[in-house]
Amino acid sequence: MKLPRDLSGQDLVKALKKLGYEVSHQTGSHIRLTTQQQGEHHLTIPAHNPLKVDTLNAILRDIGNHFKLSRDELLNQLFRK
């Protein structure tokens, strides 16, 4: 699956709720998310529109490592329609 190019930080936060992430707090334009699934994991997502491709790739790589998912498996879980 192709990486979305027009994804905002808020859209990514909504998609990550499927994996059990919840907003723990926000400071300025950065949103802190936490999940307890498969151990505690924290993420910081910039609330930018759109997210830069490299930033999105780094976030997805971090999530994939935590859940032991490949990039395609993760993209299918988050953005499959």
PyRosetta script that sets phi, psi and omega in degrees:
from pyrosetta import init, pose_from_sequence

init()
pose = pose_from_sequence("MKLPRDLSGQDLVKALKKLGYEVSHQTGSHIRLTTQQQGEHHLTIPAHNPLKVDTLNAILRDIGNHFKLSRDELLNQLFRK")
pose.set_psi(1, 143.1)
pose.set_omega(1, -179.4)
pose.set_phi(2, -79.6)
pose.set_psi(2, 147.8)
pose.set_omega(2, 178.1)
pose.set_phi(3, -72.1)
pose.set_psi(3, 130.0)
pose.set_omega(3, 178.1)
pose.set_phi(4, -64.5)
pose.set_psi(4, 134.1)
pose.set_omega(4, -176.8)
pose.set_phi(5, -95.0)
pose.set_psi(5, -16.6)
pose.set_omega(5, -174.5)
pose.set_phi(6, -115.9)
pose.set_psi(6, 29.3)
pose.set_omega(6, -174.9)
pose.set_phi(7, -82.9)
pose.set_psi(7, 129.8)
pose.set_omega(7, 176.3)
pose.set_phi(8, -91.1)
pose.set_psi(8, 165.2)
pose.set_omega(8, 177.1)
pose.set_phi(9, -60.4)
pose.set_psi(9, -40.1)
pose.set_omega(9, 179.6)
pose.set_phi(10, -65.0)
pose.set_psi(10, -39.4)
pose.set_omega(10, 178.1)
pose.set_phi(11, -64.4)
pose.set_psi(11, -38.7)
pose.set_omega(11, 178.6)
pose.set_phi(12, -66.2)
pose.set_psi(12, -40.9)
pose.set_omega(12, 177.6)
pose.set_phi(13, -58.9)
pose.set_psi(13, -44.1)
pose.set_omega(13, 178.9)
pose.set_phi(14, -62.6)
pose.set_psi(14, -42.1)
pose.set_omega(14, -179.6)
pose.set_phi(15, -66.3)
pose.set_psi(15, -35.9)
pose.set_omega(15, -177.0)
pose.set_phi(16, -72.1)
pose.set_psi(16, -14.7)
pose.set_omega(16, 175.4)
pose.set_phi(17, -62.5)
pose.set_psi(17, -25.7)
pose.set_omega(17, 177.0)
pose.set_phi(18, -63.2)
pose.set_psi(18, -25.9)
pose.set_omega(18, -179.7)
pose.set_phi(19, -98.4)
pose.set_psi(19, 9.3)
pose.set_omega(19, 176.7)
pose.set_phi(20, 90.5)
pose.set_psi(20, 7.8)
pose.set_omega(20, 178.4)
pose.set_phi(21, -76.7)
pose.set_psi(21, 140.3)
pose.set_omega(21, 176.4)
pose.set_phi(22, -130.2)
pose.set_psi(22, 148.4)
pose.set_omega(22, 178.4)
pose.set_phi(23, -70.9)
pose.set_psi(23, 122.2)
pose.set_omega(23, 177.1)
pose.set_phi(24, -93.9)
pose.set_psi(24, -36.0)
pose.set_omega(24, 171.6)
pose.set_phi(25, -171.8)
pose.set_psi(25, 170.4)
pose.set_omega(25, 178.5)
pose.set_phi(26, -134.8)
pose.set_psi(26, 133.9)
pose.set_omega(26, 175.8)
pose.set_phi(27, -123.8)
pose.set_psi(27, 111.8)
pose.set_omega(27, -178.1)
pose.set_phi(28, 61.8)
pose.set_psi(28, -124.0)
pose.set_omega(28, -177.9)
pose.set_phi(29, -99.9)
pose.set_psi(29, 19.8)
pose.set_omega(29, 179.8)
pose.set_phi(30, -119.0)
pose.set_psi(30, 128.3)
pose.set_omega(30, -177.2)
pose.set_phi(31, -106.0)
pose.set_psi(31, 127.2)
pose.set_omega(31, 179.8)
pose.set_phi(32, -98.9)
pose.set_psi(32, 124.7)
pose.set_omega(32, 179.6)
pose.set_phi(33, -115.6)
pose.set_psi(33, 149.8)
pose.set_omega(33, 178.2)
pose.set_phi(34, -138.4)
pose.set_psi(34, 142.8)
pose.set_omega(34, 171.9)
pose.set_phi(35, -130.4)
pose.set_psi(35, 151.8)
pose.set_omega(35, 176.0)
pose.set_phi(36, -106.7)
pose.set_psi(36, -3.1)
pose.set_omega(36, -178.0)
pose.set_phi(37, -72.9)
pose.set_psi(37, 131.3)
pose.set_omega(37, -178.5)
pose.set_phi(38, 56.3)
pose.set_psi(38, 38.0)
pose.set_omega(38, -178.3)
pose.set_phi(39, 95.8)
pose.set_psi(39, 157.8)
pose.set_omega(39, -178.0)
pose.set_phi(40, -70.3)
pose.set_psi(40, 137.7)
pose.set_omega(40, 179.4)
pose.set_phi(41, -145.6)
pose.set_psi(41, 135.6)
pose.set_omega(41, -179.7)
pose.set_phi(42, -116.9)
pose.set_psi(42, 144.9)
pose.set_omega(42, 175.9)
pose.set_phi(43, -134.7)
pose.set_psi(43, 149.9)
pose.set_omega(43, 170.8)
pose.set_phi(44, -119.4)
pose.set_psi(44, 121.8)
pose.set_omega(44, -177.6)
pose.set_phi(45, -113.7)
pose.set_psi(45, 125.7)
pose.set_omega(45, 174.5)
pose.set_phi(46, -72.3)
pose.set_psi(46, 137.3)
pose.set_omega(46, -179.5)
pose.set_phi(47, -87.2)
pose.set_psi(47, 54.2)
pose.set_omega(47, -179.0)
pose.set_phi(48, -98.2)
pose.set_psi(48, 158.1)
pose.set_omega(48, 178.0)
pose.set_phi(49, -136.2)
pose.set_psi(49, 111.1)
pose.set_omega(49, -6.5)
pose.set_phi(50, -85.0)
pose.set_psi(50, 167.3)
pose.set_omega(50, 173.1)
pose.set_phi(51, -72.1)
pose.set_psi(51, 143.8)
pose.set_omega(51, 174.9)
pose.set_phi(52, -67.7)
pose.set_psi(52, 146.1)
pose.set_omega(52, -176.3)
pose.set_phi(53, -59.6)
pose.set_psi(53, -43.2)
pose.set_omega(53, -180.0)
pose.set_phi(54, -65.2)
pose.set_psi(54, -38.2)
pose.set_omega(54, 177.5)
pose.set_phi(55, -64.2)
pose.set_psi(55, -46.1)
pose.set_omega(55, 179.0)
pose.set_phi(56, -61.9)
pose.set_psi(56, -43.0)
pose.set_omega(56, 177.8)
pose.set_phi(57, -59.7)
pose.set_psi(57, -43.1)
pose.set_omega(57, -179.7)
pose.set_phi(58, -64.6)
pose.set_psi(58, -41.7)
pose.set_omega(58, 178.9)
pose.set_phi(59, -63.9)
pose.set_psi(59, -46.9)
pose.set_omega(59, -178.9)
pose.set_phi(60, -65.3)
pose.set_psi(60, -35.8)
pose.set_omega(60, 177.5)
pose.set_phi(61, -64.1)
pose.set_psi(61, -42.3)
pose.set_omega(61, 178.7)
pose.set_phi(62, -62.2)
pose.set_psi(62, -44.4)
pose.set_omega(62, 179.1)
pose.set_phi(63, -65.9)
pose.set_psi(63, -43.9)
pose.set_omega(63, 178.8)
pose.set_phi(64, -59.4)
pose.set_psi(64, -40.5)
pose.set_omega(64, 177.8)
pose.set_phi(65, -64.8)
pose.set_psi(65, -40.0)
pose.set_omega(65, -179.6)
pose.set_phi(66, -65.8)
pose.set_psi(66, -45.8)
pose.set_omega(66, -176.8)
pose.set_phi(67, -90.7)
pose.set_psi(67, -0.3)
pose.set_omega(67, -178.3)
pose.set_phi(68, 56.0)
pose.set_psi(68, 48.7)
pose.set_omega(68, 178.5)
pose.set_phi(69, -116.4)
pose.set_psi(69, 147.5)
pose.set_omega(69, 172.8)
pose.set_phi(70, -74.7)
pose.set_psi(70, 165.6)
pose.set_omega(70, -179.8)
pose.set_phi(71, -58.4)
pose.set_psi(71, -44.8)
pose.set_omega(71, -179.2)
pose.set_phi(72, -66.5)
pose.set_psi(72, -40.1)
pose.set_omega(72, 177.6)
pose.set_phi(73, -61.7)
pose.set_psi(73, -42.6)
pose.set_omega(73, 179.8)
pose.set_phi(74, -65.6)
pose.set_psi(74, -45.8)
pose.set_omega(74, 179.4)
pose.set_phi(75, -61.4)
pose.set_psi(75, -39.0)
pose.set_omega(75, 178.3)
pose.set_phi(76, -64.8)
pose.set_psi(76, -39.5)
pose.set_omega(76, 179.3)
pose.set_phi(77, -67.2)
pose.set_psi(77, -39.3)
pose.set_omega(77, -174.0)
pose.set_phi(78, -83.0)
pose.set_psi(78, -39.4)
pose.set_omega(78, -168.0)
pose.set_phi(79, -120.9)
pose.set_psi(79, 7.0)
pose.set_omega(79, 177.7)
pose.set_phi(80, -66.5)
pose.set_psi(80, 137.0)
pose.set_omega(80, -176.5)
pose.set_phi(81, -97.2)
pose.dump_pdb("model.pdb")
